[in-house]
C-alpha cells in the first residue's frame, strides 16, 4: 500500500488501511472480544470521517493511528 500511495501521491484520493480489531469470525475465533456487528459500524464511521482527506493512513476502528 505504501508503494501504491507513493506512485499515486498527487491524485488527492483518500487511501486508508483499517484494522477492524479482533472479531469473532472463523478466522478470529469464538473468544475474540468484538462481534462484526460491533466493529463494522465503527469502521464505516471511520471511513465516512476520513472521506476526502488525501493521503495514506493506517487507522483502527476508533479512528486512531496504528503504528506502522
ZIPEWO-V805910 format. One record per residue. N is the residue number from 0. PHI is phi in degrees with one decimal (NA if undefined). Layout:
n=N phi=PHI
n=N phi=PHI
//
This chain:
n=0 phi=NA
n=1 phi=-60.9
n=2 phi=-63.0
n=3 phi=-59.9
n=4 phi=-62.0
n=5 phi=-65.9
n=6 phi=-65.5
n=7 phi=-118.1
n=8 phi=-61.2
n=9 phi=-89.3
n=10 phi=-83.5
n=11 phi=73.8
n=12 phi=-83.5
n=13 phi=-78.4
n=14 phi=-127.0
n=15 phi=-126.8
n=16 phi=-110.2
n=17 phi=-120.3
n=18 phi=-95.0
n=19 phi=-79.4
n=20 phi=87.8
n=21 phi=-86.2
n=22 phi=-105.1
n=23 phi=-76.4
n=24 phi=-137.5
n=25 phi=-60.6
n=26 phi=-75.3
n=27 phi=-78.5
n=28 phi=86.8
n=29 phi=-73.2
n=30 phi=-96.1
n=31 phi=-62.4
n=32 phi=-74.9
n=33 phi=-115.3
n=34 phi=-96.0
n=35 phi=-57.8
n=36 phi=-64.4
n=37 phi=-86.5
n=38 phi=-81.1
n=39 phi=-61.3
n=40 phi=-60.7
n=41 phi=-66.1
n=42 phi=-64.6
n=43 phi=-62.4
n=44 phi=-59.7
n=45 phi=-64.0
n=46 phi=-59.2
n=47 phi=-64.8
n=48 phi=-67.8
n=49 phi=-93.8
n=50 phi=-56.2
n=51 phi=88.8
n=52 phi=-86.7
n=53 phi=-68.2
n=54 phi=105.5
n=55 phi=-107.9
n=56 phi=-139.3
n=57 phi=-116.0
n=58 phi=-124.8
n=59 phi=-94.5
n=60 phi=-71.5
n=61 phi=-103.3
n=62 phi=83.8
n=63 phi=-86.5
n=64 phi=-67.1
n=65 phi=-96.2
n=66 phi=-62.6
n=67 phi=-74.6
//
